[in-house]
Amino acid sequence: MPDMTTSTGSHMTAQLLDGTATAAAIRADLRSRVPTLAERTAGLTPRPTASEVN
């Protein structure tokens, strides 16, 4: 296994990611942003793409 060092020669350590906490943070962010987007786009309907028409 190769030695994992940075360009300055110091060793890098692994950082564990918490997928559950990340997903919760993303959902909380979207929960606060979606109502604003819904207000801005009220009554608008997206046009179908070419692949959806054919």
N, C-alpha and C positions, 0 to 999 in steps of 0.2 A: 504494500500500500504506500502511495507517495506521501512524502512529508508535506503537510498543508501549512505553508507559511505565506505571509503577505510579502509585498515587494520590499518592505523595510526589514524583513527577516523575522518579524515577530509571529508567534503562532496564532492561528485562528481557532476559536472555539465554536462548537455547534450551538445553535439556538433552536430550542424546541418551539414549534408553533402550535398554538391552541386553536384548532379549526372551529371548535364550538364557540369560543369567545369571539373569534373573528367574524363568524357568521352572525352572531348576535349583534355585534357592533354595526355591521353592514345593514342588518334589518332595522335597527334603531335609527340609523341615518336615513334610510329610505322612508321609514314611517313618518319622519318629520318633513321630508321633501315632497312626497307624493301628493298631499292635499294642495300644495301650492301649484304644482304642475297641473293637477286636475282643474283648478280654477282658471289657469291661463289657457287651457285647451278646451274649455267647456264648449260643447256643441260642434267641435271639429271631428271629422272622421277621416282617417288616413285613406289615401287613394290606394287601390290594389296595385301590386307590382305586376309586371308582365307575366311572370310565372304563375301568379294567382288568377289571371284573367284567362289564360289558355288552358 
